[in-house]
Amino acid sequence: MGGGGKGSNQKAKTVIRDIIRSVRRKTLKDETASTYTIRRPADMPFWNEIVCGDCAALLRLIPSDSVDLVITSPPYFQQREYGGWGIGNEKSPDDYISALIGIFRECARIIKPTGSVVFNIGDKYENSSLRLMPYRFAIAATEQCNVILVNNVTWVKTNPTPRQFRRRLVSSTEPFFHFVKSQNYQYHIDEFLKPQDLEKSNGNNGTGENVGKKYFQLIEQSQLTPKE
């Protein structure tokens, strides 16, 4: 969701990877990798499998306090056509936030006291004005779901989907909200601070100087009128 090319995808993967590193269990002892096996709990309905279905119904099957980490990016408000049903098709921002809170409440229920929920949501323009949907959600979540908002991590898209706007900039950032439900959450800052060698995709020098350049060149070479 939210658009973007290879640079954006790489940046998203980097953000998610950093968060996972910060909340995962340590698997190293004295810099030597240790091997361990996690047994499937008897009451866990899913294990090492991809399950398709209504997330609201599937989440209710998962036991409380049983999951270490939830990462999700639900459909954005009226940004795509989802067949007339499901989250994202609500008629008003308030209805959309209410639907998100219903899902988020289940996510908060299933994580352990040491666990985390990472929620990514994009914004929406209406009548030329941003609706601040991500921040409406974050405020509602902290007020209604008894959670703590630890961090707002900003995903900066180095190659966002280009737009021919003349009176505003292209939206090129999205928030990743990191929630927990107790002060006992796992957070291994040393893992986060380890040096990283980030791969640079072709045509992107990592500075954002080539943002959308390829797409604008294609537009200039096309038969589109200035209005189009």
DRENDO-1510 file (C-alpha; in Angstrom, 1 decimal, always signed):
<recs>
REC; n; res; u; v; w
REC; 1; MET; +0.0; +0.0; +0.0 .
REC; 2; GLY; +1.1; +3.6; -0.5 .
REC; 3; GLY; +2.9; +3.1; -3.8 .
REC; 4; GLY; +6.6; +3.5; -4.6 .
REC; 5; GLY; +9.3; +1.6; -6.6 .
REC; 6; LYS; +12.2; -0.6; -5.7 .
REC; 7; GLY; +13.7; +2.1; -3.5 .
REC; 8; SER; +10.5; +2.4; -1.4 .
REC; 9; ASN; +10.2; -1.4; -1.0 .
REC; 10; GLN; +13.8; -1.6; +0.1 .
REC; 11; LYS; +13.3; +1.2; +2.6 .
REC; 12; ALA; +10.1; -0.5; +4.0 .
REC; 13; LYS; +12.0; -3.8; +4.4 .
REC; 14; THR; +14.8; -1.9; +6.2 .
REC; 15; VAL; +12.3; -0.3; +8.6 .
REC; 16; ILE; +10.5; -3.5; +9.4 .
REC; 17; ARG; +13.8; -5.4; +9.8 .
REC; 18; ASP; +15.1; -2.8; +12.3 .
REC; 19; ILE; +11.9; -3.1; +14.3 .
REC; 20; ILE; +12.0; -6.9; +14.3 .
REC; 21; ARG; +15.7; -6.7; +15.5 .
REC; 22; SER; +14.7; -4.5; +18.4 .
REC; 23; VAL; +11.9; -6.7; +19.7 .
REC; 24; ARG; +13.0; -10.3; +18.9 .
REC; 25; ARG; +14.5; -12.7; +21.4 .
REC; 26; LYS; +18.2; -12.8; +21.5 .
REC; 27; THR; +19.6; -15.9; +19.8 .
REC; 28; LEU; +23.2; -15.3; +20.5 .
REC; 29; LYS; +25.3; -16.2; +23.5 .
REC; 30; ASP; +28.9; -15.0; +23.7 .
REC; 31; GLU; +28.7; -14.2; +20.0 .
REC; 32; THR; +28.0; -17.9; +19.2 .
REC; 33; ALA; +24.7; -18.8; +17.6 .
REC; 34; SER; +22.6; -21.2; +19.6 .
REC; 35; THR; +19.9; -23.5; +18.2 .
REC; 36; TYR; +16.5; -23.8; +19.9 .
REC; 37; THR; +13.1; -25.1; +19.0 .
REC; 38; ILE; +9.8; -23.5; +19.9 .
REC; 39; ARG; +7.1; -26.1; +20.3 .
REC; 40; ARG; +3.6; -25.3; +19.0 .
REC; 41; PRO; +1.2; -24.5; +22.0 .
REC; 42; ALA; -1.7; -27.0; +22.1 .
REC; 43; ASP; -4.3; -24.2; +21.8 .
REC; 44; MET; -2.6; -22.3; +18.9 .
REC; 45; PRO; -4.8; -22.7; +15.8 .
REC; 46; PHE; -2.0; -21.7; +13.3 .
REC; 47; TRP; +1.6; -22.5; +13.2 .
REC; 48; ASN; +4.2; -21.9; +10.4 .
REC; 49; GLU; +1.5; -21.5; +7.7 .
REC; 50; ILE; -0.2; -18.8; +5.7 .
REC; 51; VAL; -3.9; -18.5; +6.5 .
REC; 52; CYS; -6.3; -16.6; +4.2 .
REC; 53; GLY; -9.6; -15.3; +5.6 .
REC; 54; ASP; -11.4; -12.5; +7.5 .
REC; 55; CYS; -8.7; -11.3; +9.9 .
REC; 56; ALA; -11.4; -10.2; +12.5 .
REC; 57; ALA; -12.6; -13.8; +12.7 .
REC; 58; LEU; -9.1; -15.4; +12.5 .
REC; 59; LEU; -7.7; -13.2; +15.3 .
REC; 60; ARG; -10.5; -14.3; +17.6 .
REC; 61; LEU; -9.2; -17.9; +17.4 .
REC; 62; ILE; -5.7; -17.0; +18.7 .
REC; 63; PRO; -5.3; -17.3; +22.5 .
REC; 64; SER; -4.6; -14.2; +24.6 .
REC; 65; ASP; -1.0; -13.3; +25.5 .
REC; 66; SER; +0.5; -15.8; +23.1 .
REC; 67; VAL; +2.2; -13.8; +20.3 .
REC; 68; ASP; +5.5; -12.0; +20.4 .
REC; 69; LEU; +5.1; -9.6; +17.5 .
REC; 70; VAL; +2.3; -8.4; +15.2 .
REC; 71; ILE; +3.2; -6.4; +12.1 .
REC; 72; THR; +0.3; -5.2; +9.9 .
REC; 73; SER; -0.6; -2.6; +7.3 .
REC; 74; PRO; -4.4; -2.6; +6.9 .
REC; 75; PRO; -6.1; -1.1; +3.8 .
REC; 76; TYR; -6.0; +2.7; +3.7 .
REC; 77; PHE; -9.1; +4.8; +3.8 .
REC; 78; GLN; -10.8; +4.9; +0.4 .
REC; 79; GLN; -7.5; +4.4; -1.4 .
REC; 80; ARG; -8.3; +1.2; -3.3 .
REC; 81; GLU; -11.4; -0.7; -4.5 .
REC; 82; TYR; -11.8; -3.7; -2.3 .
REC; 83; GLY; -15.0; -5.2; -3.8 .
REC; 84; GLY; -17.3; -3.1; -1.7 .
REC; 85; TRP; -16.6; -4.8; +1.6 .
REC; 86; GLY; -13.9; -4.9; +4.3 .
REC; 87; ILE; -11.8; -2.2; +5.9 .
REC; 88; GLY; -11.0; +0.8; +3.7 .
REC; 89; ASN; -14.5; +1.1; +2.2 .
REC; 90; GLU; -16.1; +3.0; +5.1 .
REC; 91; LYS; -18.1; +6.1; +4.3 .
REC; 92; SER; -16.5; +8.3; +6.9 .
REC; 93; PRO; -13.1; +8.7; +8.7 .
REC; 94; ASP; -14.8; +8.0; +12.0 .
REC; 95; ASP; -16.2; +4.7; +10.7 .
REC; 96; TYR; -12.8; +3.7; +9.3 .
REC; 97; ILE; -11.0; +4.4; +12.6 .
REC; 98; SER; -13.7; +2.5; +14.5 .
REC; 99; ALA; -13.1; -0.5; +12.2 .
REC; 100; LEU; -9.3; -0.3; +12.7 .
REC; 101; ILE; -9.7; -0.2; +16.5 .
REC; 102; GLY; -11.8; -3.4; +16.3 .
REC; 103; ILE; -8.9; -5.2; +14.7 .
REC; 104; PHE; -6.2; -3.5; +16.7 .
REC; 105; ARG; -7.9; -4.4; +20.0 .
REC; 106; GLU; -7.6; -8.1; +19.0 .
REC; 107; CYS; -3.9; -7.6; +18.1 .
REC; 108; ALA; -3.3; -6.1; +21.5 .
REC; 109; ARG; -5.1; -9.0; +23.2 .
REC; 110; ILE; -3.1; -11.7; +21.5 .
REC; 111; ILE; +0.4; -10.3; +22.1 .
REC; 112; LYS; +2.3; -11.2; +25.3 .
REC; 113; PRO; +3.0; -8.6; +28.0 .
REC; 114; THR; +6.5; -8.7; +26.5 .
REC; 115; GLY; +5.3; -8.4; +22.9 .
REC; 116; SER; +4.7; -5.6; +20.4 .
REC; 117; VAL; +2.3; -4.5; +17.7 .
REC; 118; VAL; +3.6; -2.5; +14.7 .
REC; 119; PHE; +0.9; -0.7; +12.7 .
REC; 120; ASN; +1.6; +1.1; +9.4 .
REC; 121; ILE; -1.1; +3.4; +7.9 .
REC; 122; GLY; -1.1; +5.9; +5.1 .
REC; 123; ASP; -3.0; +9.2; +5.0 .
REC; 124; LYS; -5.8; +10.5; +2.8 .
REC; 125; TYR; -6.6; +13.8; +1.1 .
REC; 126; GLU; -10.2; +15.1; +1.1 .
REC; 127; ASN; -11.0; +18.5; -0.4 .
REC; 128; SER; -7.3; +19.2; -0.8 .
REC; 129; SER; -6.7; +18.6; +2.9 .
REC; 130; LEU; -4.9; +15.8; +4.7 .
REC; 131; ARG; -7.2; +14.0; +7.1 .
REC; 132; LEU; -4.3; +12.8; +9.4 .
REC; 133; MET; -5.8; +9.3; +9.5 .
REC; 134; PRO; -2.7; +7.6; +11.0 .
REC; 135; TYR; -2.6; +10.0; +13.9 .
REC; 136; ARG; -6.3; +9.8; +14.5 .
REC; 137; PHE; -5.9; +6.1; +14.7 .
REC; 138; ALA; -2.8; +6.3; +17.1 .
REC; 139; ILE; -4.7; +8.6; +19.4 .
REC; 140; ALA; -7.8; +6.4; +19.4 .
REC; 141; ALA; -5.7; +3.3; +20.1 .
REC; 142; THR; -3.9; +4.8; +23.1 .
REC; 143; GLU; -7.2; +6.1; +24.5 .
REC; 144; GLN; -9.4; +3.0; +23.9 .
REC; 145; CYS; -7.1; +0.0; +24.0 .
REC; 146; ASN; -4.9; +0.3; +27.1 .
REC; 147; VAL; -1.7; +0.3; +25.1 .
REC; 148; ILE; +1.5; +2.4; +25.1 .
REC; 149; LEU; +2.8; +4.1; +22.0 .
REC; 150; VAL; +6.6; +3.5; +22.2 .
REC; 151; ASN; +7.7; +5.0; +18.9 .
REC; 152; ASN; +6.5; +6.6; +15.7 .
REC; 153; VAL; +9.0; +5.4; +13.1 .
REC; 154; THR; +8.9; +7.3; +9.9 .
REC; 155; TRP; +9.3; +5.4; +6.6 .
REC; 156; VAL; +10.9; +7.8; +4.1 .
REC; 157; LYS; +10.3; +6.6; +0.6 .
REC; 158; THR; +13.3; +7.4; -1.6 .
REC; 159; ASN; +11.3; +6.7; -4.8 .
REC; 160; PRO; +7.6; +7.4; -4.1 .
REC; 161; THR; +4.9; +7.1; -6.8 .
REC; 162; PRO; +5.1; +10.3; -8.8 .
REC; 163; ARG; +2.2; +12.7; -9.1 .
REC; 164; GLN; +1.7; +15.8; -11.2 .
REC; 165; PHE; +0.8; +18.0; -8.3 .
REC; 166; ARG; +1.3; +21.8; -8.8 .
REC; 167; ARG; +0.1; +23.1; -5.4 .
REC; 168; ARG; +1.5; +20.5; -3.0 .
REC; 169; LEU; +4.4; +18.1; -2.6 .
REC; 170; VAL; +4.2; +14.3; -3.2 .
REC; 171; SER; +3.5; +12.4; +0.0 .
REC; 172; SER; +6.7; +10.4; +0.6 .
REC; 173; THR; +6.5; +9.4; +4.2 .
REC; 174; GLU; +4.4; +7.0; +6.3 .
REC; 175; PRO; +4.4; +6.3; +10.0 .
REC; 176; PHE; +5.1; +2.9; +11.6 .
REC; 177; PHE; +3.5; +3.0; +15.1 .
REC; 178; HIS; +5.1; +0.7; +17.7 .
REC; 179; PHE; +2.7; -0.3; +20.4 .
REC; 180; VAL; +3.1; -2.4; +23.6 .
REC; 181; LYS; +0.7; -3.2; +26.4 .
REC; 182; SER; +3.0; -3.3; +29.4 .
REC; 183; GLN; +6.3; -1.8; +30.6 .
REC; 184; ASN; +7.8; -5.3; +30.4 .
REC; 185; TYR; +8.1; -5.3; +26.6 .
REC; 186; GLN; +11.3; -6.7; +25.0 .
REC; 187; TYR; +13.5; -4.1; +23.3 .
REC; 188; HIS; +17.1; -5.1; +22.4 .
REC; 189; ILE; +18.6; -1.7; +21.5 .
REC; 190; ASP; +22.0; -3.3; +20.9 .
REC; 191; GLU; +20.5; -5.2; +17.9 .
REC; 192; PHE; +19.1; -2.0; +16.5 .
REC; 193; LEU; +22.5; -0.2; +16.8 .
REC; 194; LYS; +24.5; -2.8; +14.9 .
REC; 195; PRO; +26.2; -1.5; +11.7 .
REC; 196; GLN; +24.3; -2.3; +8.5 .
REC; 197; ASP; +25.3; -2.5; +4.9 .
REC; 198; LEU; +22.3; -1.4; +3.0 .
REC; 199; GLU; +22.0; -2.5; -0.6 .
REC; 200; LYS; +21.4; +0.3; -3.1 .
REC; 201; SER; +19.1; -0.4; -6.0 .
REC; 202; ASN; +20.2; +0.6; -9.5 .
REC; 203; GLY; +19.6; +4.2; -10.4 .
REC; 204; ASN; +19.2; +5.3; -6.8 .
REC; 205; ASN; +22.2; +6.6; -5.0 .
REC; 206; GLY; +20.5; +6.6; -1.6 .
REC; 207; THR; +20.2; +10.4; -1.3 .
REC; 208; GLY; +16.7; +10.7; -2.9 .
REC; 209; GLU; +18.1; +12.8; -5.8 .
REC; 210; ASN; +16.4; +10.5; -8.4 .
REC; 211; VAL; +13.0; +10.5; -6.8 .
REC; 212; GLY; +10.5; +9.7; -9.5 .
REC; 213; LYS; +12.9; +10.8; -12.3 .
REC; 214; LYS; +12.4; +7.7; -14.4 .
REC; 215; TYR; +8.6; +8.1; -14.3 .
REC; 216; PHE; +8.6; +11.8; -15.1 .
REC; 217; GLN; +10.9; +11.0; -18.2 .
REC; 218; LEU; +8.3; +8.5; -19.4 .
REC; 219; ILE; +5.5; +11.1; -18.9 .
REC; 220; GLU; +7.5; +13.7; -20.9 .
REC; 221; GLN; +7.9; +11.1; -23.7 .
REC; 222; SER; +4.2; +10.2; -23.8 .
REC; 223; GLN; +1.3; +11.8; -25.7 .
REC; 224; LEU; -0.3; +13.0; -22.5 .
REC; 225; THR; -1.6; +16.6; -22.4 .
REC; 226; PRO; -0.4; +18.8; -19.6 .
REC; 227; LYS; -3.9; +18.4; -17.9 .
REC; 228; GLU; -3.7; +14.6; -18.1 .
</recs>
